[in-house]
Amino acid sequence: MNLKNLAMWAIIILLSVGLFNMFQNPEKINASKNKVSFSKFLEEVEAGRVVEITIQGNNISGVLSNGSSFNTYSPNYPNLVEKLSDKGVSILATPTEDKMPSLLGILLSWFPMLLLIGVWIFFMRQMQGGKGGAMGFGRSKAKLLNEAQGKVTFNDVAGVEEAKEEVEEIVEFLKDPKKFSRLGGKIPKGALLIGPPGTGKTLLAKAIAGEANVPFFSISGSDFVEMFVGVGASRVRDMFEQGKKHSPCIIFIDEIDAVGRSRGAGLGGGNDEREQTLNQLLVEMDGFDTNEGIILIAATNRPDVLDPALLRPGRFDRQVVVSNPDIIGREAILKVHVKKINTGPDVKLRTIARGTPGFSGADLANLINESALLAARKNKRVVTMSDVEEAKDKVMMGAERRSMVMSEDEKKLTAYHEGGHAIVALNEKASDPIHKATIIPRGRALGMVMRLPERDQLSVTREKMYSDIAVAMGGRIAEEIIFGHDKVTSGASSDIDMVTKMAKNMVTKYGMSEELGTIAYGENEEEVFLGRSVTKQQNMSEETAKKVDAEVKKIVDKGYARAKEVLNEKIDDLHKLAKALLIYETLSGDEIRDLILKNIKPTRSFKDEKDDNGKESSALDSLGLKPKPAI
């Protein structure tokens, strides 16, 4: 109830109380009109103009000879009755009435108590989220979904075909249980959806709700535990009670790691509220009390912290992995999302899928949405491939910062730095193909060389790692060769950081060091889960740590030497590419390969400038003389 409605009801109540009091005592209103002083009353008596009076306690009312009425209040005046009798006044005496208190008086007397009760109810509802009234602490907050709330079907879910098949079977079991029970199969009690953020776990659950013609309860893991002790366990019991009433049904718990973390990991006695809730959930899922027809579906991106008792068969019979999609899955996801926007004929979903390795379903949805926003900003009627490419660059590399003021020396240094990366990448066989090179500041970088793999890589070879290290060192080497040892900048800090981490992993995790062999030496630098991981800390001796550092330096130095060798051999290609970058600021991978390998100069159409023979202008025909084209 908002303040406007509350004020309206308050006015209505006050008016009602006033009318009640007015109609309850109408004589009081009339009496106040004809009130006279006691001295005036005595004068009228002496003059003989008083015909009759009524005495009620100390209140006197009467009628004058002219027919007008009056009333007054009498003090303890002596011999008043004798005086009136002598003047021939008709006297009527009545006893004093014990009047009931008015409604307004009752309300005023009880107002403080009513106010306290109202404030208490308000705060209780606020603390508990309002469901179940002021005393509904232990009521479940599970929402019963229906078809009116935006139906999602399996047709809206793409890119996770294996996971979809697993949950489709559950839906089919609910629709036709005899098909499976004929062979003695039992309906699974629970399915746990595991996968990185954005892969479509919640969307898959919504699709189950849309496909299954059974009641579907949805709740978050954080909805169980609040401020009062025992509330979580009570809500779990109430949730399963609701499920029994609507059996067969599906209960979906999103982010179950909020309540399902391993027990005994706290610093206290281990009997905290969350553990009580988890214990009750375990008992309800597989205890003495049978819950037939209730299927529990949960989703989490942290399966490593879940309690082992929660993961065993009989509770969660199926663990469905919802991973990042491959190229075919990405294309299928893109087909789903492009239905919502107007796309041009030049949009090739296969090409977009190839250029987005490692993207989740949420990333692809964001990519399509960004491309639609960019097209709308340009007042286009359809989304073209150029809009999608621009959106992809924005998502992967960050937004362009064209307003950043850079001097010509800084631009030149950035061009040679990025050119160094590109030249080494072109001459390394194991390196990924170059997708784009730019010297336009994006995100936190002044420039960038973006490489995209030709296919999804599930593992990385030793050769590929050495190539990546050499490519990363190419920028620093180019600065050193062109500008000298003293002019080297801090621009390679991110490259050095990446190279160091990769080389350390090669030595300590991947066993790619001949000196140290195939032994894991790395310390446990992952997120510490108190009570479990803290005891798993792996340490190495000082001697081993020195060997690790030496091997890491050897790998990095090897990549450094390889990059230096390539750039010294291909110094002319470096100059050529740097000059092209200074003019065009952004070059595609094909333009770079044509320029370096085939000596074909990149051409772009300018709006106002043409050669004398009418052909399109070239970037390298007149270095530095043409204005920078709009990219």
N, C-alpha and C positions, 0 to 999 in steps of 0.2 A: 504494500500500500504506500503510495507516494504522499508527499506533504500536502498536495492540493486536495486529494480526497480526504485526508485526515482533517484538514481545516474545515471542509464542508460539513463533515459529520459532527464536528465540535459545535458549529453554529446551529445545526439542526437540533442537537441535544439541548443547548442553552435556551433556544426559543421554546421548545416543548416544556421545559421546566418552568419558564416564566408564565406561559399560558396556563399551566396547571395551577400555579399559585394564584393567579388572578381569578380563575374560576372557583378556586377552593374558598377564598375569602373575599367575596365581592363587597361585603358590608364595610370592610376596612377602607376600600377605595371611596365609598360614598361618605363614610364618616370623616375622612380627612377634608372633604369639601366644606362641611358645615360646622367645623370646630370653632367654639367661642371660648373666651377666657372665663375663669370662675367668677371674677368680679362683675363682668358683664352679666353673667347668669344671675348673680344676686340682685343686680339692678332690675333685671326683668321681673324677678319674683316680687320685689318691693312694689314695682309698678303694676303688678297683677296681670301681666301679659302672658304668663306661663299657664297653659291649660292642663297639661299632663306631663309626667316624667316617668322614666324607667331607670331604677337604680340597680346596677350590677357591679357589686364590689365598690370600687372608687370611680367607676365610669357612670356618668349620668347622661342620658339622652331624653329628648322630649319634643313637644310641639307647642309653638307660640299661638297666641290668639289669632294672628293673621294667617295661620296655617303652615308657616315655615317650620322646618325641623332644625334641631341643633344637637350638639353633644359637647361635653366638657369633662374634665377630670376634677374630682372633688378630693381635697385633702380631708383630714379628720376635723371637719368643721363642727363645733358643738351646736346642738339644738337645731340642726338643719331640717330634720323631719318635722319638728314642732312648728317651725317657721313656715314650712310649706303647707302644713295643715291649716294654719291660721289664715293663709291666703287662699284657701279653697282649691289647692292644686291636687289633682288626682295622681296618686302615687302607686307605682307598680314595682315591687322588689323581686329580683331573680337571683339565684345563686351563681357564683363564678364557675365557668366551664373549664375543665382541664383539656385544653386543645392539644390535638396531636401535632407533633413537629412536622413542618413542611418538607416536601421532597428535596428542595434546595438545601435545607438545613442538614438533612441526612447525607446528601452528597458532599457537602462541605466538611462534615465531620469525618467521613470515610475517605476523603480525597487523598491524604498522605499514604494510607495503606494501599489503596488502589494503584497509586503511582509507583510505589515500591514493587508491587507484584508485576505491573506492566514492564518496568525496566528490567526486572529479573528474567521475564519471559523473552524479552527482546535480545538480551545478551546471550542467553542459552541458545536461541535460534541462530544467532550470528556465529557462535563458536562451533556449532554442529552442522552448519550448512543448510539448516532449515528443514531437511526432510524428516518427517515423522513427528513434527511438533517439538515442543520444548523438552519432552522426555523421551524422544526417539533417538537416543544416542546409539543404540546397538542395531538400528535398522540399516539394512544394506542399501548402498547407493547405486546398485546396478540398474542401468537403464534398459527397459524393454523396447527394442527397436521394431519398427513396423515399416511397411513398404512406402508409406507416405513421406518418409524422411530421406528421400534420394536413394533409389535402388541402384546398387552396383552388382553387376553379374560377372561371370568368369570371362566374358568377351571383353570386358574393360581391363582385364589383367593380362599382361603380355610379358615375355622375356624370362619367365620363371616356370617353364612348362613342367619340369619334374615336380616342383613343389605344388603346382596346381593339380597335377594328377593325384598326389597324395591326399589333398584335402577334398578333391572331387569324389574320391572313394567314400569319405566320411558322409558327404551329402547324399550320395547314392545309397549308403547304408541306412540313413534315416528315412529316405523315401521308400525303399524296398528292402526291409530287413530280412525277409524270408529268403531272398536270393543268396544271402551269405550264411544264415543260420541253418540252411538245408544241409550244408557240409560241416556243421558244428562250429562255425566261426562266430566269435563274439564281437560285439561292437567295441571299438577302441574307447578307452576311458578319457584319454587326453592326447593332444598333439601340441608340441612345442615348436614354434616358428623361430628359427635362429638365423641371424644374418646381420650384416653391417647396416648402419642407418640409411634410410632412403631406398631400400631395395624392394619395398612393397609388402611388408608383413601385415600392417594394419589394413592396407587395401585388400589383401587376400582374405582377411577376416571379414571385411565388409562384403566381399563377393560371396563368401559362404553364407552370410546372413541373407543376401539377396537371392541366392539359389535355393537354399533349404526352406521349405515351407513349414518351418517349425519356429517356435519362439526363440529369440536371440537376445541374450542379456550381455551388455557391454559395461565394463568397469576398468578403472585404472588401478595399478598396484598401490599407488599412494593414497587411494580412497579408503583403505582399510584402517590405517593407523592415524589417529589424531591425538587430542590432548588427554583423554581420559583412559585410565587403565582398564583393560579388558574390552575396550570398544572394538578393536580389530577382530578378535576371536568371535565376538558376538555378531559382527557383521558378516563374517564368513558363514556362520551357522544360518543366519537369516537368508543369505544369498542362496544357499543350497536348499533351504526350505521353500523359497520362491521357485527354485528350479524343479523341485518335486511336484509342486502344484501345476506346473506347465509342462511336465514331462510328456514326450521326449523334447529336449531343448538343448541349446548350445550356450555355454557361458564363455565369454571372451575376456581375458585379463591382459590388458596391455601393460608393457613394462613391468613384468612380474619380478624382475630383480630388485624392485623397491621393497618387496616383502619376502622374497625367497632367497636372500643371501644366506651363506653358510652360517650355521649356528655355532656358538662358542667362540666367535671371533671378536666379541666385545671385550672391553677392559673390565667390566663389572662382573657380576655373578652369572651372567649369561641368561638371565631370566627377564629380559626386557620385553617391552610391549610387542616389538616386531617379531621376536621369536615365538611368543605366545600365538600370534596370528598365524605364523608359519606352521606351528604344531597343529593348530586347529584345521588348517587347510590340508595338511597331510592326512589327518584322521578322516576328514570328510571325503577325501578322494579315495582312500583305501583303508577303511577301518571296519569295525564290526557292523556299523550301520550301512546298509547297501543303498547306493544312489543309482538305481537303474535308469537308463535313458537320459542321463545328464553327461554331456560331452564337454570337457574343459579344453579350450584352446587358449594358449598363452603365447606372447611374443616378447622377445628380449634381444638386445644386441650385446649382452654381457653374460654368455653362458658359463664363463669360467668362474664366476663368483656364486653361482647357484648351489644350493645345498644338494649333496649327492642323493639324499633320500627323496628329493623332489624329482629327480631325473630317472629313477629306476622304472622299468616296465611294471605296469599295474597302476601307475599314476600317469606318467606321460609315456604312453606306449609308442608314440612316434615322435621323433625329432626331425623336423623338416628344415633343411638348410635352404635359406633363400639368399643366394649369393648375387654378386654383381653380374649383370648379363654379359654374354659374349656378343660378337658382332651381329649374329642372327637375332638374338634377343633384343639388342639395342634397336635394330631396324623394326622389329615388331612393336616395341614400345613407342617409337617415333610415329608409326602408323596410327596408333591409338590417339596420340596427342595432336597430330596435324589435322585430325578430323574436326577439331574445335576451332581452327583458324582457316583463313582463305590463303592458299598457297598458289604460287605461280607454276607454270609448266617446267621451269628450269630447276626446281627443287628436287634433288636426288637424295632420297633417304639412305641409300646404300653408302653413298659418299660421306654423308654426315655420320653414319654409324662407324665407318672406317676411321674417321678422324676424331672419334671420341672414346678411345680405349680407357677402361677403368671407370667410366661414368655409371652411376647408379640410375635407377628409374626416376628418382627425384631430381637428379642433375639434368637428365634429358628433358623432363617436364619444364624445368627452369630455363633451359636453353631455348626451347620452342616459345615459351612465354616472352623471353627477352627479345627474340627475333621479331615477334609480333609487336612488341612495344616500340622497337626501333623503326619498324615499317610505319607504324602509326605516327611516330614523331616526324617522319619525312612526308606525311600526307599521302602515303601509298594506299592503293586499294587491295593489293595482294602482297604477300610475303615472298620475296625472291630469295635466290640462293646467296646473293651478296649480303642480305640481311642476316641470314643464318650464319654465314661465315663471320660476319662482324660480331654477332652475338656470341659465337664460339670463342673468338679471340678475347672478348670481354670477360667471359666466364673463366677461361683457362689462364689468361695472362693478366687480367685486370683491366680497368677502364683506362682509356687514353688520357694522358695529361698534357694536352697540347699547349695549355696556358703556361706550363713551366718554362721559365726563362733560362735558356742554356746558351753559353757563349759558343763561338765558332770552334774554339779549341776543344771544349768539352764534347761538342758534336763529333768532331774529327776523331777524338780519342775513343768515343763510344762506337763509332763506325768501324774503326780498326779492331777494337775489342770483340765486337760481335762478328766481324769478318774473320777473325782468328778462329773462333768457335766453328764457323761454317766451313772454312777451308779444311780444317782437321777432320770434321765430320764427313766431308766429301771423300777424303782420302783414306778413311778407315772402313774396311770392308764390313766389319761387324756392327758398325754404328747404324742407328735408325735413320731413315731418310729425313732430310730437312723439309719441314712443312712451310715455315715462314721465318724471315729475319726482319727485324725492325729496330730502328734507333729512336722511335717515339717512346717517351717514358710511359710505362704501363705499371699500374700498381705501385710497388716499391722499387721497381727496377728502372734504370735509365734506358735500357734496351734489352732485346731478347732474341735468342735463336731457338725456335721451337721445332723439336723433332717428334715425329709420330711413328710408332711401329707399324709395319705393314699388316701385322696380324696380332691377335691377343697373345701375350707371352705369359706362360704359366711358370716358367723357370728361366733363370739367366745363366748363361755360360761364362766361364772364366774369360774367354776372348772378348765377349761383350762388355764385361766389367772393365777390362783393361782399356778398351776403346772408349768407353764413357769417361774414364779418368783422363785419358789423353785429350778428348774433346773439351772437357771442363777446364783443363789447363791451357787450352789454346788461346783464350782471351788474355790471360796474363802474359804469355809468351809474345803475343802480337804487340802489346803495349811496350814490352821490353825491347823488342827488335826495332820497332819504328821510332819510339820516342826516347829510348835510352834507359839505363838502369835507374837513374835518379828521378825519372818522370813517371815511374810506375805508380798507379793510384790504388785506392782501397776498393775499387769496383769489383775485384775478384773475391771478396770475402765470402760471399755465398757459394761460389765455385769451390773454394778451398774447404769450406765446411762440408759440402757434399762429398768431395773427394776423400776427406779424412774419415768420415763415417763409413763410406763404402769400403775403403781399404781396411779399416778396423774390423768390419764385419767379415771380410774375406779371410782375415787371419784368425779371428776368435770364434766365429760362428760357422763359416762355410768350409773350414779346413783346407783352404787353398794356399797355405804356406808350407813349402817343403821343409823349412827349418823346424817348425813347431808341429807339423803333422795334423792328422785329422782328430783333433781334440778340441772340445769347446772350452775356451778359456774366459769367455766373457762374463762379467758380473751381471747380476740380475738388476738391470736398470729399469725394468718395467714398473708400472704402478703397484705399490706395495699394498697388499690386502692384509690388514692387520690380523694377526693370529695364525696366518697360514704362510704367506710368502716371506714374512720377516725371518723365518727360520731357514729359508732356502737360499740365503745369500751365499754366492760363490765367490771365494777369494783366491787370489793367486800370489805366489811368492814374488819378492822384489826382482829376483833374477829372471823369472818368467815375464814379468811386466816389462823389463828392459828389452827382452827378446821380442815381445809383442810390438813395442814402440819402434824397434829397429826394422822389423818386417814391414810395418805400416809405412815407414819412411822409404823403404826400398821400393815398395809398390808405387807410391806416389812419385818418387824420383824417376821410375821407369816410364810412367805416363808423361811426366814433364819432359823427359828426354825425347820421347816419341813425338810429342807435339812440337818441340823445338826443331827436330829434324824435318818434319813435314813443312813447317812454315818457312824454314830457310830455303828449302827446295822450291816451294810454291810462292815466293815472295811477290812475283808479278801478279799472280792470281789474287793475292791479298790486296794489293794496291787497286786492282781493277774492281774488286767487289766493294771495297771501302768507298771508292768514288761513286759507284752506283748507289750505295746506301745513302751517301750524303745528298744526292740529288732526289732520289725517290722516297727515302726514309723507310719504306717497306717494300720488300721483295718476296715473292712466293718461292717455293722450292724449285718449281720448274724454271722460273726466270733465273735463279742462281745457277742451276745445272746447265742451262743453255749458255749463259754468259761464260762460265768457267770451262766447261768441257767442249762446247761447240763454238765458242766465241761469237754467239749470236747476242747482239745487244738488246736489252729489254726495251720494248716500245710501249708507250702509253699515249692515248689520244688526249691532246690538249684542247680546250674549248676555243681558244682564240688564235693559237699559233699553228701554222703549217709550214712545211718546207716550200721552196719555190716551185718544185715540181708537183706539189699537192700531196706528197706522201706524209704520213704521220711522223712527228718529231721523235728523235731518238734520245735516250738519256745520255749517252756517252759521246754524242756528236760534238757537243760544246759544253764541256764540263763547267758547272758553276754559273753558266750564263742564262739558263732557262729558269723560270720560277718553279717552285715546287708544286707539283700537281696535287689536286685534292684526291685523297685516298679514300 
